[in-house]
Amino acid sequence: IGKSADSASPVENGLLVYTIAITNFGPDIATGVEITDALPTGSLSYLSHSTGEGTYNDASGIWNVGTLDPLEVATLSITALV
């Protein structure tokens, strides 16, 4: 699992995009994959997200990835207001 932000120095009232990537290094299929990563309270306000795999609940911060084949990569991008 890796996490990055598009800015190391976000500005107040600006946008910040977090990207979380997860890779299944195998050798087996991973099932029931779930990641929890809530935005810091008071610092950021959730605006939107995009993911090619699974579902994301912005209220709980839970990304239900589901199933990942060996060497498959799934990403989640979260846009927040600083």
GROMACS elastic network, one bead per residue, 0.5 to 0.9 nm:
[ bonds ]
;  ai    aj funct       b0    kb
    1    20     6  0.70552   500
    1    21     6  0.56408   500
    1    23     6  0.66346   500
    2    19     6  0.81312   500
    2    20     6  0.56635   500
    2    21     6  0.52371   500
    2    22     6  0.64455   500
    2    23     6  0.88353   500
    3    18     6  0.69986   500
    3    19     6  0.56484   500
    3    21     6  0.64567   500
    3    22     6  0.89255   500
    4     7     6  0.87070   500
    4    17     6  0.83894   500
    4    18     6  0.56980   500
    4    19     6  0.53409   500
    4    20     6  0.66164   500
    4    21     6  0.87546   500
    5     8     6  0.68809   500
    5    16     6  0.69033   500
    5    17     6  0.56497   500
    5    19     6  0.62514   500
    5    20     6  0.89129   500
    6    10     6  0.86653   500
    6    16     6  0.64001   500
    6    17     6  0.55444   500
    6    18     6  0.66266   500
    6    19     6  0.81113   500
    7    10     6  0.56345   500
    7    16     6  0.67214   500
    7    17     6  0.78505   500
    7    18     6  0.89775   500
   10    13     6  0.88507   500
   10    14     6  0.67140   500
   10    15     6  0.74501   500
   10    16     6  0.65656   500
   10    82     6  0.70378   500
   11    14     6  0.52692   500
   11    15     6  0.78667   500
   11    16     6  0.87021   500
   11    82     6  0.66669   500
   12    15     6  0.84267   500
   12    81     6  0.80280   500
   12    82     6  0.51647   500
   13    81     6  0.60511   500
   13    82     6  0.51508   500
   14    80     6  0.84500   500
   14    81     6  0.58239   500
   14    82     6  0.54699   500
   15    79     6  0.67442   500
   15    80     6  0.57101   500
   15    82     6  0.60320   500
   16    44     6  0.85338   500
   16    78     6  0.81362   500
   16    79     6  0.57564   500
   16    80     6  0.53166   500
   16    81     6  0.63270   500
   16    82     6  0.66994   500
   17    49     6  0.89718   500
   17    77     6  0.65063   500
   17    78     6  0.54893   500
   17    80     6  0.63465   500
   17    81     6  0.89295   500
   18    76     6  0.80517   500
   18    77     6  0.55319   500
   18    78     6  0.51497   500
   18    79     6  0.65421   500
   18    80     6  0.81049   500
   19    75     6  0.68225   500
   19    76     6  0.56169   500
   19    78     6  0.64698   500
   19    79     6  0.89199   500
   20    74     6  0.82942   500
   20    75     6  0.55625   500
   20    76     6  0.51714   500
   20    77     6  0.64136   500
   20    78     6  0.84579   500
   21    73     6  0.67754   500
   21    74     6  0.56726   500
   21    76     6  0.65096   500
   21    77     6  0.87693   500
   22    72     6  0.83488   500
   22    73     6  0.56226   500
   22    74     6  0.54048   500
   22    75     6  0.64971   500
   22    76     6  0.89002   500
   23    26     6  0.87943   500
   23    68     6  0.79760   500
   23    70     6  0.81628   500
   23    71     6  0.62292   500
   23    72     6  0.57740   500
   23    74     6  0.65890   500
   23    75     6  0.89548   500
   24    27     6  0.81187   500
   24    28     6  0.83192   500
   24    29     6  0.76986   500
   24    30     6  0.68839   500
   24    68     6  0.62749   500
   24    69     6  0.66782   500
   24    70     6  0.52755   500
   24    71     6  0.51213   500
   24    72     6  0.56993   500
   24    73     6  0.66869   500
   24    74     6  0.88553   500
   25    28     6  0.82628   500
   25    69     6  0.87854   500
   25    70     6  0.57240   500
   25    71     6  0.51200   500
   25    72     6  0.77911   500
   26    29     6  0.65318   500
   26    30     6  0.76590   500
   26    69     6  0.75196   500
   26    71     6  0.63851   500
   26    72     6  0.88971   500
   27    69     6  0.86894   500
   27    70     6  0.56967   500
   27    71     6  0.82049   500
   28    69     6  0.71525   500
   28    70     6  0.58770   500
   29    67     6  0.70334   500
   29    68     6  0.58342   500
   29    70     6  0.55748   500
   30    33     6  0.66604   500
   30    66     6  0.81125   500
   30    67     6  0.55240   500
   30    68     6  0.51129   500
   30    69     6  0.63978   500
   30    70     6  0.75748   500
   31    65     6  0.86840   500
   31    66     6  0.58433   500
   31    68     6  0.65407   500
   31    69     6  0.86762   500
   32    64     6  0.76556   500
   32    65     6  0.73315   500
   32    67     6  0.60881   500
   32    68     6  0.88569   500
   33    63     6  0.85720   500
   33    64     6  0.63516   500
   33    65     6  0.52809   500
   33    67     6  0.62613   500
   33    68     6  0.76601   500
   34    62     6  0.69066   500
   34    63     6  0.56844   500
   34    65     6  0.55339   500
   34    66     6  0.68509   500
   35    61     6  0.81882   500
   35    62     6  0.57827   500
   35    63     6  0.50886   500
   35    64     6  0.65180   500
   35    65     6  0.73877   500
   36    60     6  0.78482   500
   36    61     6  0.54297   500
   36    63     6  0.61323   500
   36    64     6  0.85654   500
   37    60     6  0.83448   500
   37    61     6  0.50293   500
   37    62     6  0.64056   500
   37    63     6  0.77706   500
   38    41     6  0.83153   500
   38    58     6  0.75364   500
   38    59     6  0.80083   500
   38    60     6  0.66078   500
   38    62     6  0.73945   500
   39    42     6  0.89796   500
   39    43     6  0.81079   500
   39    44     6  0.65045   500
   39    45     6  0.77674   500
   39    46     6  0.75515   500
   39    58     6  0.84985   500
   39    61     6  0.71350   500
   39    80     6  0.84728   500
   40    43     6  0.57917   500
   40    44     6  0.61999   500
   40    45     6  0.86505   500
   41    44     6  0.64429   500
   41    45     6  0.79331   500
   42    45     6  0.76624   500
   43    81     6  0.84901   500
   43    82     6  0.61259   500
   44    80     6  0.58530   500
   44    81     6  0.54965   500
   45    79     6  0.86459   500
   45    80     6  0.52311   500
   45    81     6  0.50036   500
   45    82     6  0.65910   500
   46    49     6  0.84109   500
   46    58     6  0.70978   500
   46    59     6  0.89089   500
   46    78     6  0.74945   500
   46    79     6  0.64443   500
   46    81     6  0.65159   500
   47    78     6  0.76956   500
   47    79     6  0.55667   500
   47    80     6  0.50691   500
   47    81     6  0.66947   500
   48    58     6  0.84186   500
   48    77     6  0.84391   500
   48    78     6  0.59718   500
   48    79     6  0.52462   500
   48    80     6  0.70469   500
   49    56     6  0.78491   500
   49    58     6  0.83981   500
   49    76     6  0.71000   500
   49    77     6  0.54198   500
   49    79     6  0.59195   500
   49    80     6  0.87983   500
   50    56     6  0.85390   500
   50    75     6  0.83794   500
   50    76     6  0.58941   500
   50    77     6  0.53311   500
   50    78     6  0.67414   500
   50    79     6  0.87049   500
   51    54     6  0.71149   500
   51    55     6  0.74073   500
   51    56     6  0.79321   500
   51    74     6  0.77029   500
   51    75     6  0.58901   500
   51    77     6  0.64789   500
   51    78     6  0.88919   500
   52    55     6  0.87686   500
   52    74     6  0.68040   500
   52    75     6  0.67241   500
   52    76     6  0.74186   500
   53    64     6  0.83136   500
   53    65     6  0.56625   500
   53    66     6  0.75618   500
   53    67     6  0.86396   500
   53    68     6  0.88989   500
   53    74     6  0.59794   500
   53    75     6  0.72109   500
   53    76     6  0.79645   500
   54    63     6  0.71016   500
   54    64     6  0.54188   500
   54    66     6  0.58594   500
   54    67     6  0.84567   500
   54    74     6  0.88567   500
   55    62     6  0.83036   500
   55    63     6  0.57722   500
   55    64     6  0.53039   500
   55    65     6  0.65449   500
   55    66     6  0.85408   500
   56    60     6  0.86831   500
   56    61     6  0.70484   500
   56    62     6  0.58188   500
   56    64     6  0.62405   500
   56    65     6  0.82475   500
   56    76     6  0.82698   500
   57    60     6  0.56723   500
   57    61     6  0.55760   500
   57    62     6  0.54157   500
   57    63     6  0.64199   500
   57    64     6  0.83394   500
   58    61     6  0.50004   500
   58    62     6  0.71856   500
   58    63     6  0.85910   500
   58    78     6  0.89576   500
   59    62     6  0.81411   500
   60    63     6  0.88577   500
   63    66     6  0.89080   500
   63    76     6  0.81094   500
   65    68     6  0.77391   500
   65    74     6  0.75788   500
   68    71     6  0.80443   500
   68    72     6  0.58241   500
   68    73     6  0.75414   500
   68    74     6  0.78304   500
   69    72     6  0.52611   500
   69    73     6  0.85445   500
   70    73     6  0.88112   500
